[in-house]
Amino acid sequence: MMKIFKKVVLIHLLMLLIQVCTTQTSQAPNKSTFKSFDVNYASAGVDVSKEGNVQFQNGTNIKVPVNAFVDASGKTVKGKVDIEYRELKNASEIVASGIPTNYSNSKKQQFETEGVIEVRAKSNGKDVYLAKNKDLEIKLPKNIKAGQNLYHLEESGEQSSYLKTPFITQAYAQNATDSRKWVLVYEGSKAQISNDNVPKDSSDASQKPQENKNLDGTFSLKLNLQASPELAKYKDTHWMYAGKGSKNDPTSEENKWVLNETWDALELVQNLFAPNVVLKGHTKAVATAVFSPDGSYLITASSDYTAKIWSVTGRLITTLKGHKDFIRTAVFSKNNQYIVTASGDGTAKIWTKDGSLVRTLEGKKNVGIYAANFSPDGSKVVAGLEDGTTKIWTLEGQLLKTLEGHKKAVYSVEFSPNGKYILTASADKTAKVWTLDGKMVRDLTKHRKAIFSARFSSDGAKIVTASADKTARIWSLEGKQLHRLRHRKAVYAATFSPNNQYILTASEDNTAKLWDINGNKISTLRSQNSPFSYAVFSPNGRYILTASKDNTAKLWTKPELVPNTPYELELSNSQKVFRTTIKLLANENKELASNNEKDDEKEPVKSQEKEVGTGKIVNERTIKVSKIGYYSFARPIVDKNSVQIKANFQLDGKKLNNVTVYLISGKDSKEVAKLNRQDWKSFRFTPGNNNRILAVLPDDRVAVFSKKDFQKMPIEEVKKNKAFTFILRKKSKMKSVKALNEILQ
């Protein structure tokens, strides 16, 4: 890969989520290591109302398609856009940029990189983003070294993607303030089967590949696109069996019928997906679980007569006690200061967030309250009752209005985002929209069984309902049914993502499903033991919180279809069902590879590399990317001679704490590891590997442990003790990348 590039990165890889935004990664806040300098950007303007090329002095050329960018609201950008570009060619530039360098899949792994590039875009000084289905074609001045993978750095500044303050230490997290992660988007380190491996004797029938079975072990499927046009995104997909044995292998002799069958439905299930946090403490089923509006807390409501407030790391903060029957809902007010709970004991209770009871709202004697919610301004509370009525109170407890019209219990209540309407869902198979004075203005009547949940979109333009009839339905505010989402059993909850582009449903069939706004199923979370009774997005859309009948709630990273991760594939038609386990390869779906049939200018891939992500290596000098940001050309390396120890660092006789340490190693210094305090307990290095340590101190000063210092280390003693204190020296102030490069020599 590019000789102009020469550096290294230890990189993070995890799954991640289908993004719930149609726009791409925004420019993150400046995370450069030093306050006084950074690696400079080159900038050039381009008129995006037509296709254009941006040429930089170093020879890099970026081809920009027409209408390539959108602003933060998703609106197409017109006129001039400034493209900002830079290359990180060596260890000093990688260190100066401040980019993370860790890769983790339950263990630290070392990476060798040939360099990093970064591309950004601005219009009138504001960040803009690549539009959906738009790629930048980047032609580099030097060849990309064969066998390199392509990685993209997902940034913590993503729109609608992260909470205001990080609250979970993910496997890929760098530290408390930098949650960026490197994600594999194109795999070039595994060569495909070459033509030399094809059987020469075509007359040997046993060596002929069966129909839809490829020589590289992948297979294709016949899909009924006429009956199920939504399957078109899988039309050109090559699947690979990832299970054990031949029983469920679609390429085996006994299952060859699978490849000849035409399938009407296809579902990918993340049966190996694990929650980040499990909330344990309730003794009976958890009915609902929601975030506080600022994303700082979680609250659960249970049949054990209690509601519990949790930190987002899973720590129980307090338990709300006082109800005498099951609690079906518990929600925060919009200002995060109050909580309202609804109970089968016929009351709704208002609490402070520290658990103090403020007020009890009485409904009717022996009539349970099944749902309660605050108005957007926090001045009112609405509650749905078992007898079919809905009551509106002031926060002080004054009854303002009773809405009458449902014939059975009201299971769900919610104010519209503007506070002018109330949405109710009932066991009488209807959902209704009301004015605050009790006038019914919409009656949604197409469900065939009880409706458990009804929610407005955040802009108030749509409604989604969840029903015992095994469907969730999306409606316009005018009452027109737009889409129907199907489960195999009752759907208990349905909600919009914060940006209104996605729907999340929770079902009795042990799944929570993610759908796009047009009703296309995207991904599935599966519970092995218990139905999901509730599911919601975090306020930023990055996480999912579920409630289950197994007495727990679970916090998940939003599911994504991740390359090289096993998934359960279920195929079905009117007569047959087949289940197997597969890995995703090229063109699995619109999120993993472009299916833009208009792109007829692709050059042949000469390096026999496999595409597995949202960027790809087109040829030895060209890449295409569908997100702005950082890209690294790198490959994982394994060194069996490495040593893992507990490391401490001293300077001027004092122990250092909470400083960032870089380990720079390898021939041509192509291995760079950025290590924070939590990494020191498992510090790994390879003796004799051209090692140096750089510690970044306040005020742009650095201290070093040089190559000569490493050579003097008592290696055998260090291996025995599994610990070492590095005595650093040379407290130098850095004023430029050049100065940093000199001190690293």
C-alpha positions, 0 to 999 in steps of 0.5 A: 500500500502507499509508500507515502504512508508509513504508520501504524494503528492499534484499532477498535472493531465492534458491531455496531448499529445500522445508523439511524441517520441518513446523513453521515458522520459529522466532524468531531470536535478537535481531538488533536493531542497538542494545543499549539499544533496539529497536522495541517489540512489542505483545502479546495473548493468544488461546485457540487451542483455538477460533478467535479474533481478536487486536485491537491498539491500532493497529487491526490484527486477526489471525484465528487458526484453531483449533489453529493452533500447534505446539511445537518437537517438532511437538505441537499447542499448547493453551490460551493463546498470546501473539501478538507484533506490530510494524510497522516504518513508517520508516527509523529503525525498519527500521535499529533492528530490524537486519533485512537489506535486500539482494536478490541474484540475481547482482546487487544490486537496489534495493527500495522498501518501504511497510513491514514487519510482524513477527508472533511467537507464544509459549506459556508463554514459549517460541516456538511455530510455525504448524502445517502448513496453518494460516494467520494472516489479518492485517487491517491498519488502512490500505490496501495500496498497489496493485502491491506484492509481499509478501516473507517473511524466512527466518531463520537460526534455523530449526529443522533448517535451518542449521548451528551456524556458517554455512559458505557465503557464499550469494548471499543471505547478509548477513554471517558472522552473519546469513544471513537472506534475503527471499523473494518469496511474492506477486507483485503488481507484474504485473497479470493480463490484464483482461477488456478484453483478451478478444476481443470477437468470439466468432465468430472461431474463431482468437481462441478459446482452446483447451481448457485454454489461458488468456488470460493465456498459462498452461495447465492439464493433465488429470491422472489422479487416479484412477490417480495420486491424488498428483497432486491437489496439481497439480489447480488449477495454472496453468503457463506455458511458459518455453522458447524457440521453439514446438517444446516449447510445449504451447500451440502449434498443433502441441502442442495435443494435450498439453492434451487428453491425460490424464497419469498421471505428472508430474515437475518437474526442476531442470535449471538448479539449480547446486551451491554448492561443487564438490569437485575433487581426486580422479582417479577416481570418488567413491563416498561423501561425508558430513558430519562430525556437527557439520557442520564438515567433509566427507569423500569416499571414492574409487576413486583409493585416497584419502579427502579431508577438506574444509572446507565451503567446498570447501578441501582440508584433508588427503588420507588415503593408505595404502590399496592399492585403492579406498575405498568408504566414509569416515565420521566418529565421532560425536564428530568425532575419528576417521575410518574408511575401508573399502577393497577392499584388505581393510582398514579404517583408523582415522584422526584428523581431521588425517589421522594413521593410528591403526590398521589393522583386518585383515579376510580376506586378498584379501577386500575391505571394502566398508563401515565405520562407528562405533558411536554411542559411538565404542567399536566399528567394524563392517565389511561384507566382500566374502565376506558376513560382517560384523565388529565390532571395538573401537576398539583393534582387538580382534575382538568378533564376526563376523556370518554370514548374507549369501550375497554381499558386504555393501555397507552397515553401520550401528549403530542410533541406540541402539547395540543393533543393526546393519543390513547390506545385501548383494548377495544382495538382502537387508538384515538387522538383527542384535543385537550378539551375532550374532542376526539379528532382521529379514530384509528380502527384497522387493528383486529385486536387490542392495541397496547401502545401508540406513539407520536413521531417527534415531529408529530406528523406520524403515529405508530401503534402496536397490537395483539393482532401481531402487527405494528402500524404506521399512520399519518396524523390524518389517520391514513395507514401507511405501513404494516409491520408483522411479527409472529406473536403479539406486539407489545410496543412500537416507537420511533427513533429520535430522527423519525427514520426508524421504528422499533418494535417489541413482541411476544415472539421473543424479538425486538425488530428495527424497521425503516420508516417505509416498513422494511425490516432491517435487523432483529434482536432476539431473546432466548428465554423471554418475550420483550414487553417493551423497547425504546431508543436512547434520546440520541438513537445510539442505544436500545433499552428493552424490558422483558418478562424474565424480570430484567431490562437490558441495554443494547448497542443499536444492532448493525449487520457486521461483517464476519459476524455469524447471523441466523438466516431464515428463509421461507416461502408458502411451503418451506422454511430453512434456517442456517448460520451465515457470515455476511460478505460483499453486498449483504445490504444497503448499509454494507455495500453499494448496490447503485446500479448506475455506477458503471465506472468501477475499475476492476479490482486488481488486488483480489480483495473482498469488500465488506463495508461502507468503503472499498479499495477499487484498485491499487491507487483508488478507494471509494468511501460513503462517509467522510472522516478518517480511513486507515490502510492497515493489517492485523499482526500477531507476534508470539514473542510479545510480553504482557506486563503491568506498567507504571510510569515515573518522571522526576521521581513522581508516579504519573497518572492519567496521562496518555502514553504512546508505544511506537514500535516496529520496522519503520515505526509502523506500529503505534499504540495509544494507551490510556490509564486503563490500558497500563495493566495489560501493557504489551510490547515485543522485546527488540522491536525498535520500541519507544515510549512517548508520554504526553504531559500538560502544556504540550510537553512530552517525556520519553523512554528511548530505544536505548532505554528499552535495550537496557531493560532486564527482560527476563526479570520483567517477564518473571515479575510481569511488571515494570516501572518505566523511568521517563526523561526529557520533559520537552515542549513540542511546538510542531510536528517536525519537533515531535518527529525528531524526538521520536527518532 
